[in-house]
């Protein structure tokens, strides 16, 4: 090849190398495929309460590995959560719950979803939300995340919405209950109304339970109490600790938590209203833990008790205080699996009694035994069968049972118990009606019943 031809070929190759190449088509944004580092499921329920300062963020991991993130904390928690969550997850989140449209609850959401991803998101669908919040939900939907609200079924509007994560693990939405029950409007401003109508959740696993109170205010607590929607909980995620009227004594006496978790920063921890809540919790026998003092908290349930582990012990307490055990005390037969509820014993209804001079306490909720597999009837929704955006979800009623003070005289019909239980009831109690006839034991007086059994806590005989 002559030098002139060689030079021409070289120039041509150089020109082709400098020519701009067409860009590859861009893919839709999704979670970073960095890695998930979480271990294999261990058959226990795990709940992590993250230290995100003045905000809320908690992760639920079911015994078989299904996951729910309840709130994502403020924007200041982004760096912490995008590093901490991959350590606990094996795949994208199954569900995110935003309890209210407030930056303290969703500020880090965009960063979190970019890092770990999510399949579905539930939010309360409240009116008068900010344009920034609406834009956030739009961005979430554009990533393929299904957004929906906990609206009751049109055919059974009074039933609670229940999400089944797996067998024996359920999330029940206690509030809001729109459209069947109007949203609360008592607060003087939009922020207060948003807080009063935030999502309140009850997580149950066999005998153990956690009440996520969202940002409930005094009017929320009153609505839950008056409708008999509350019951005892092993753990309480405290709502609005610095707000006057929240966490009332009546509310705490109804829930009767063994342990209570505060998510707060140093400033809120010095608030006088917070000290009042701490005193009320101590009065009902609950042990209080704070993220500003104890850091991240990890609760592990085997279905019978919660083992509670702190990142840091409370100052002045021994190192062994980092770990506590709280037995399950849920009196409700929520998760007893039977083919169908047993027939009630034949008991003649007692004649009406004269009015008692003592005031009746608020009713406690009871959960009916499940008669079908999750998500396949019975009003329950499996975590894999959650609906698309804004679909109505059929729920399952948590039928209240009335709890009244006892008098010195025995009620008509005496007292009843089961040969398979160490509790006794009044005949009209809902749990008494579930005792099989072949197991029914009768007592003429309370003293006779108390010799061999303890009073049932649902009807307080």
C-alpha positions as CSV (number, residue, x, y, z in Angstrom):
1,X,0.0,0.0,0.0
2,X,1.3,3.4,-1.0
3,X,1.9,6.0,1.8
4,X,-0.9,8.2,0.3
5,X,-3.5,5.4,0.5
6,X,-2.4,4.4,4.0
7,X,-2.8,8.0,5.1
8,X,-6.3,8.2,3.6
9,X,-7.4,5.0,5.4
10,X,-6.1,6.3,8.7
11,X,-8.0,9.6,8.3
12,X,-11.2,7.8,7.5
13,X,-10.9,5.5,10.5
14,X,-10.2,8.5,12.8
15,X,-13.3,10.3,11.4
16,X,-15.5,7.3,12.1
17,X,-14.1,7.0,15.6
18,X,-15.0,10.7,16.3
19,X,-18.5,10.4,14.9
20,X,-21.2,10.6,17.8
21,X,-22.9,7.2,18.3
22,X,-26.7,7.0,19.0
23,X,-27.6,6.7,22.7
24,X,-29.1,3.5,24.1
25,X,-32.7,3.9,25.1
26,X,-33.1,4.8,28.8
27,X,-34.9,2.4,31.1
28,X,-37.6,3.6,33.5
29,X,-36.1,4.4,37.0
30,X,-36.3,1.7,39.6
31,X,-34.6,0.7,42.8
32,X,-30.9,0.5,42.8
33,X,-29.8,-3.1,42.2
34,X,-26.9,-2.7,44.7
35,X,-27.8,-5.6,47.0
36,X,-30.1,-6.8,49.7
37,X,-28.2,-8.2,52.7
38,X,-31.1,-9.5,54.9
39,X,-30.8,-13.1,56.3
40,X,-33.2,-15.9,55.7
41,X,-36.6,-15.9,57.5
42,X,-36.4,-17.5,61.0
43,X,-40.0,-18.2,61.6
44,X,-40.4,-15.3,64.0
45,X,-42.1,-11.8,63.7
46,X,-39.6,-9.0,63.7
47,X,-40.4,-5.3,64.2
48,X,-37.7,-2.6,64.0
49,X,-38.3,0.9,65.3
50,X,-35.7,3.1,63.7
51,X,-34.0,6.1,65.3
52,X,-35.1,8.9,62.8
53,X,-35.3,11.8,65.3
54,X,-38.6,13.7,65.3
55,X,-40.4,11.4,62.9
56,X,-41.6,7.8,62.5
57,X,-40.3,4.8,60.7
58,X,-40.7,1.1,61.5
59,X,-40.1,-2.1,59.6
60,X,-42.2,-5.3,60.0
61,X,-40.7,-8.6,58.8
62,X,-43.1,-11.6,59.0
63,X,-42.0,-15.1,60.0
64,X,-41.8,-16.1,56.3
65,X,-40.1,-12.9,55.2
66,X,-42.9,-10.6,54.0
67,X,-42.1,-6.9,54.8
68,X,-44.1,-3.7,55.6
69,X,-42.5,-0.3,56.1
70,X,-44.7,1.9,58.3
71,X,-43.7,5.5,57.5
72,X,-40.3,6.5,56.2
73,X,-39.2,9.2,58.6
74,X,-38.2,12.8,57.7
75,X,-35.8,13.8,54.9
76,X,-33.0,14.0,57.5
77,X,-33.3,10.2,57.9
78,X,-32.5,9.4,54.2
79,X,-28.9,8.6,54.7
80,X,-29.6,6.3,57.6
81,X,-32.5,4.4,56.1
82,X,-31.0,3.8,52.6
83,X,-28.1,2.1,54.4
84,X,-30.0,0.3,57.1
85,X,-33.0,-1.1,55.2
86,X,-30.9,-3.2,52.7
87,X,-29.3,-4.9,55.7
88,X,-32.7,-6.2,56.8
89,X,-34.4,-6.9,53.4
90,X,-34.0,-9.8,51.0
91,X,-36.0,-8.2,48.2
92,X,-38.1,-5.1,47.6
93,X,-40.7,-4.1,50.2
94,X,-44.1,-5.8,49.9
95,X,-46.0,-2.8,51.3
96,X,-45.3,0.7,52.5
97,X,-47.9,2.4,54.8
98,X,-47.8,6.2,55.0
99,X,-49.9,7.0,58.1
100,X,-50.4,10.6,57.2
101,X,-49.3,13.2,54.6
102,X,-46.7,14.9,56.8
103,X,-42.9,15.3,56.0
104,X,-42.0,13.7,59.3
105,X,-43.6,10.5,58.1
106,X,-42.7,10.5,54.3
107,X,-39.7,12.8,53.9
108,X,-37.3,10.0,53.2
109,X,-39.7,8.0,51.0
110,X,-38.3,8.9,47.6
111,X,-34.8,8.0,48.5
112,X,-35.9,4.8,50.2
113,X,-37.9,3.6,47.2
114,X,-35.0,4.4,44.9
115,X,-32.8,2.2,47.0
116,X,-34.9,-0.8,48.0
117,X,-38.2,-0.5,45.9
118,X,-41.7,-1.5,46.9
119,X,-44.7,-3.3,45.4
120,X,-47.6,-1.4,47.0
121,X,-48.2,1.7,49.1
122,X,-51.2,2.4,51.3
123,X,-52.0,6.0,52.4
124,X,-55.2,7.5,54.0
125,X,-56.3,9.6,51.0
126,X,-57.1,12.7,53.0
127,X,-58.4,16.0,51.5
128,X,-56.4,19.2,51.3
129,X,-53.0,17.6,50.9
130,X,-50.0,19.6,49.8
131,X,-48.8,19.8,46.2
132,X,-45.5,18.4,47.3
133,X,-47.2,15.3,48.7
134,X,-49.4,14.8,45.6
135,X,-46.3,15.1,43.5
136,X,-44.6,12.4,45.7
137,X,-47.4,10.0,45.2
138,X,-47.4,10.7,41.5
139,X,-43.7,9.9,41.3
140,X,-44.2,6.7,43.4
141,X,-47.0,5.6,41.0
142,X,-44.8,6.2,38.0
143,X,-42.3,3.6,39.3
144,X,-45.0,1.0,39.1
145,X,-45.9,1.0,42.8
146,X,-49.6,0.4,43.3
147,X,-51.1,3.1,45.5
148,X,-54.4,2.5,47.4
149,X,-56.4,3.6,50.4
150,X,-58.0,1.6,53.2
151,X,-61.5,2.1,52.2
152,X,-64.1,-0.3,53.5
153,X,-66.1,-2.6,51.2
154,X,-69.3,-1.1,49.8
155,X,-71.2,-4.2,50.7
156,X,-69.9,-4.4,54.3
157,X,-69.0,-0.8,55.1
158,X,-68.8,-1.2,58.9
159,X,-66.2,-4.0,58.7
160,X,-62.5,-3.2,59.4
161,X,-60.0,-3.5,56.7
162,X,-57.6,-6.3,57.4
163,X,-54.4,-7.2,55.5
164,X,-53.1,-10.7,55.9
165,X,-49.3,-10.9,55.6
166,X,-49.4,-14.6,56.1
167,X,-51.1,-17.2,58.3
168,X,-51.5,-15.8,61.8
169,X,-50.0,-12.4,60.9
170,X,-52.5,-9.6,60.2
171,X,-52.6,-5.8,60.0
172,X,-56.0,-4.4,60.8
173,X,-56.7,-0.7,60.0
174,X,-58.6,0.7,63.0
175,X,-58.8,4.3,61.6
176,X,-59.8,6.0,59.3
177,X,-62.9,4.1,58.3
178,X,-64.1,6.3,55.5
179,X,-66.4,6.5,53.6
180,X,-68.7,4.5,56.0
181,X,-67.6,6.7,59.0
182,X,-66.9,10.4,58.3
183,X,-63.4,11.8,58.9
184,X,-62.9,13.6,62.1
185,X,-63.1,17.4,61.8
186,X,-62.8,18.6,65.3
187,X,-59.2,19.9,65.0
188,X,-58.9,23.7,64.4
189,X,-56.4,23.5,61.5
190,X,-55.6,21.2,58.5
191,X,-52.5,19.8,60.2
192,X,-54.6,18.7,63.3
193,X,-57.3,17.2,61.1
194,X,-54.6,15.3,59.1
195,X,-53.1,13.9,62.4
196,X,-56.5,13.0,63.8
197,X,-57.3,11.0,60.7
198,X,-53.9,9.3,60.3
199,X,-53.8,5.5,59.8
200,X,-53.9,3.5,63.1
201,X,-52.8,-0.1,62.7
202,X,-53.0,-3.2,64.9
203,X,-50.4,-5.9,64.1
204,X,-51.2,-9.3,65.5
205,X,-49.2,-12.5,65.6
206,X,-51.0,-15.2,67.7
207,X,-50.9,-14.0,71.3
208,X,-48.8,-10.9,70.7
209,X,-49.7,-7.6,69.2
210,X,-48.4,-4.1,68.4
211,X,-50.6,-1.0,68.1
212,X,-49.2,1.6,65.7
213,X,-51.1,4.7,66.8
214,X,-50.0,6.9,63.9
215,X,-50.5,10.5,64.9
216,X,-53.7,9.9,66.8
217,X,-55.0,12.8,68.8
218,X,-57.6,13.0,71.6
219,X,-60.5,12.9,69.1
220,X,-59.1,9.8,67.4
221,X,-58.8,8.0,70.7
222,X,-62.3,9.0,71.7
223,X,-63.6,7.7,68.3
224,X,-61.8,4.4,68.8
225,X,-62.9,4.0,72.4
226,X,-66.6,4.8,71.7
227,X,-66.7,2.3,68.9
228,X,-65.0,-0.5,70.9
229,X,-62.2,-0.8,68.3
230,X,-59.3,-1.0,70.8
231,X,-58.0,-4.0,72.7
232,X,-54.9,-4.8,74.8
233,X,-51.6,-4.7,73.0
234,X,-48.2,-6.1,74.0
235,X,-46.4,-3.1,72.5
236,X,-47.6,0.5,71.7
237,X,-46.0,2.8,69.2
238,X,-46.8,6.1,70.9
239,X,-48.5,8.8,68.8
240,X,-48.2,12.6,69.2
241,X,-46.4,12.5,72.6
242,X,-46.0,16.3,72.7
243,X,-49.6,17.1,71.8
244,X,-52.0,18.0,74.6
245,X,-54.8,15.5,75.1
246,X,-53.2,12.7,73.2
247,X,-52.4,9.4,75.0
248,X,-55.1,9.9,77.5
249,X,-55.4,7.8,80.6
250,X,-58.6,6.1,79.3
251,X,-56.8,5.2,76.0
252,X,-53.8,3.8,77.8
253,X,-56.0,1.8,80.3
254,X,-57.8,0.3,77.3
255,X,-54.7,-0.7,75.4
256,X,-52.7,-1.7,78.6
257,X,-49.4,-2.0,76.8
258,X,-46.5,-3.8,78.5
259,X,-44.0,-1.6,76.6
260,X,-44.3,1.7,74.8
261,X,-42.0,3.1,72.1
262,X,-41.4,6.8,71.6
263,X,-39.8,8.1,68.4
264,X,-38.4,11.6,69.2
265,X,-35.4,13.8,69.3
266,X,-33.7,15.4,72.3
267,X,-35.8,18.5,72.2
268,X,-39.2,16.7,72.3
269,X,-37.8,14.5,75.1
270,X,-37.7,17.6,77.4
271,X,-41.3,18.6,76.7
272,X,-43.5,18.7,79.9
273,X,-46.4,17.0,78.0
274,X,-44.1,14.1,77.2
275,X,-43.2,13.7,80.9
276,X,-47.0,13.6,81.6
277,X,-47.4,10.8,79.0
278,X,-44.4,8.9,80.6
279,X,-46.1,9.2,84.0
280,X,-49.4,7.9,82.7
281,X,-47.7,4.9,81.0
282,X,-46.0,4.1,84.3
283,X,-49.4,4.3,86.0
284,X,-50.7,1.5,83.7
285,X,-47.6,-0.6,84.2
286,X,-46.0,0.0,80.8
287,X,-42.2,0.3,80.4
288,X,-41.3,3.2,78.2
289,X,-38.4,3.3,75.6
290,X,-37.2,6.3,73.6
291,X,-35.2,6.5,70.4
292,X,-33.4,9.6,71.5
293,X,-32.1,7.6,74.5
294,X,-32.2,4.0,73.5
295,X,-31.6,4.3,69.7
296,X,-33.0,1.7,67.4
297,X,-35.2,-1.0,69.0
298,X,-35.8,-4.5,67.8
299,X,-38.8,-6.6,68.9
300,X,-39.0,-10.3,68.1
301,X,-42.1,-12.4,68.7
302,X,-42.5,-16.2,68.6
303,X,-46.3,-15.8,68.9
304,X,-46.2,-16.1,72.7
305,X,-44.0,-13.3,73.8
306,X,-41.9,-10.4,72.5
307,X,-38.2,-10.2,73.2
308,X,-37.3,-6.5,73.1
309,X,-33.7,-5.5,72.3
310,X,-32.3,-1.9,72.6
311,X,-29.4,-0.4,70.8
312,X,-28.4,1.4,74.0
313,X,-29.5,0.8,77.5
314,X,-31.2,3.6,79.4
315,X,-28.5,5.6,81.4
316,X,-28.2,4.4,84.9
317,X,-29.5,0.9,84.1
318,X,-27.3,-2.2,83.8
319,X,-26.2,-3.6,80.4
320,X,-28.6,-6.5,80.9
321,X,-31.5,-4.0,80.6
322,X,-30.8,-3.8,76.9
323,X,-32.9,-7.0,76.6
324,X,-36.4,-7.5,78.0
325,X,-39.2,-10.1,77.5
326,X,-42.9,-9.1,77.4
327,X,-45.3,-12.1,77.4
328,X,-48.3,-11.9,75.0
329,X,-51.4,-10.8,76.9
330,X,-53.9,-10.5,74.0
331,X,-57.1,-12.0,75.5
332,X,-58.9,-12.1,72.1
333,X,-59.3,-15.4,70.2
334,X,-58.3,-13.7,67.0
335,X,-56.1,-16.2,65.5
336,X,-57.6,-19.5,66.5
337,X,-57.9,-21.5,63.3
338,X,-61.1,-23.5,63.1
339,X,-63.2,-24.8,60.2
340,X,-66.1,-22.8,61.5
341,X,-67.0,-21.2,64.8
342,X,-68.4,-23.6,67.4
343,X,-72.1,-23.3,68.2
344,X,-73.0,-21.3,71.4
345,X,-74.3,-23.1,74.4
346,X,-78.0,-23.1,75.0
347,X,-78.4,-20.4,77.7
348,X,-81.7,-18.7,78.6
349,X,-81.3,-15.0,78.3
350,X,-81.3,-13.3,81.8
351,X,-84.0,-10.8,82.6
352,X,-83.0,-7.2,82.5
353,X,-81.0,-6.1,85.5
354,X,-81.5,-2.7,87.3
355,X,-79.1,0.0,86.2
356,X,-75.7,-0.3,87.9
357,X,-74.4,2.7,89.9
358,X,-71.0,2.3,88.4
359,X,-70.1,3.5,84.9
360,X,-69.4,0.9,82.3
361,X,-65.9,0.9,80.8
362,X,-65.4,1.3,77.0
363,X,-66.0,-2.0,75.1
364,X,-63.1,-4.1,74.0
365,X,-62.8,-5.4,70.5
366,X,-62.7,-9.1,69.7
367,X,-61.6,-10.7,66.5
368,X,-63.7,-13.6,65.1
369,X,-61.9,-16.9,64.3
370,X,-60.9,-17.2,60.7
371,X,-62.9,-19.6,58.7
372,X,-61.0,-19.5,55.5
373,X,-57.5,-19.2,54.2
374,X,-56.1,-15.6,53.9
375,X,-57.1,-13.6,50.9
376,X,-59.6,-16.3,49.8
377,X,-62.9,-15.2,51.4
378,X,-63.8,-14.3,55.0
379,X,-63.1,-10.7,54.2
380,X,-59.3,-10.8,54.5
381,X,-56.8,-9.6,52.0
382,X,-53.5,-11.5,51.4
383,X,-50.4,-9.4,51.1
384,X,-50.0,-10.8,47.5
385,X,-53.6,-9.9,46.6
386,X,-53.6,-6.2,47.6
387,X,-55.6,-4.1,45.1
388,X,-54.6,-1.5,42.6
389,X,-54.9,2.2,43.3
390,X,-57.8,3.4,45.4
391,X,-59.7,0.1,45.2
392,X,-62.1,-0.7,48.1
393,X,-60.8,-3.5,50.3
394,X,-63.3,-5.9,52.0
395,X,-62.4,-6.1,55.7
396,X,-63.3,-8.3,58.6
397,X,-65.3,-7.1,61.6
398,X,-63.7,-6.9,65.0
399,X,-66.9,-7.4,66.9
400,X,-66.9,-5.5,70.2
401,X,-67.9,-7.2,73.5
402,X,-69.2,-5.2,76.3
403,X,-67.1,-5.1,79.5
404,X,-69.0,-4.1,82.6
405,X,-68.2,-3.8,86.3
406,X,-69.4,-6.7,88.4
407,X,-71.6,-6.4,91.4
408,X,-71.6,-8.5,94.6
409,X,-74.5,-10.6,93.4
410,X,-74.1,-13.2,90.7
411,X,-75.8,-12.6,87.4
412,X,-78.8,-14.7,86.4
413,X,-77.4,-18.0,85.1
414,X,-74.3,-17.8,87.3
415,X,-71.0,-18.1,85.7
416,X,-69.6,-20.5,83.0
417,X,-66.2,-21.8,81.9
418,X,-64.7,-24.4,79.7
419,X,-63.1,-27.6,80.8
420,X,-60.3,-26.8,78.4
421,X,-59.6,-23.3,79.9
422,X,-58.6,-21.7,83.2
423,X,-60.9,-18.7,82.7
424,X,-64.6,-18.1,83.7
425,X,-67.1,-15.8,82.1
426,X,-70.6,-14.4,82.5
427,X,-73.0,-16.4,80.2
428,X,-73.7,-13.4,77.9
429,X,-70.0,-12.9,77.1
430,X,-69.1,-13.4,73.5
431,X,-66.3,-15.8,74.3
432,X,-68.6,-17.8,76.6
433,X,-70.9,-18.3,73.6
434,X,-68.0,-20.0,71.8
435,X,-67.6,-22.7,74.4
436,X,-68.6,-26.1,73.0
437,X,-71.6,-27.6,74.9
438,X,-69.5,-30.7,75.8
439,X,-66.9,-28.5,77.5
440,X,-69.3,-26.2,79.3
441,X,-68.9,-26.0,83.1
442,X,-71.3,-24.0,85.2
443,X,-70.8,-22.2,88.6
444,X,-73.6,-20.9,90.8
445,X,-71.5,-18.2,92.4
446,X,-68.4,-16.1,91.6
447,X,-66.6,-17.5,94.6
448,X,-67.1,-21.1,93.4
449,X,-65.8,-20.1,89.9
450,X,-62.8,-18.3,91.4
451,X,-61.7,-21.4,93.3
452,X,-60.5,-23.1,90.1
453,X,-60.4,-20.4,87.5
454,X,-59.4,-16.8,86.8
455,X,-61.9,-14.1,85.5
456,X,-61.7,-13.6,81.8
457,X,-60.4,-10.2,80.9
458,X,-62.7,-9.6,77.9
459,X,-65.9,-9.4,80.0
460,X,-64.5,-8.9,83.5
461,X,-66.9,-11.2,85.3
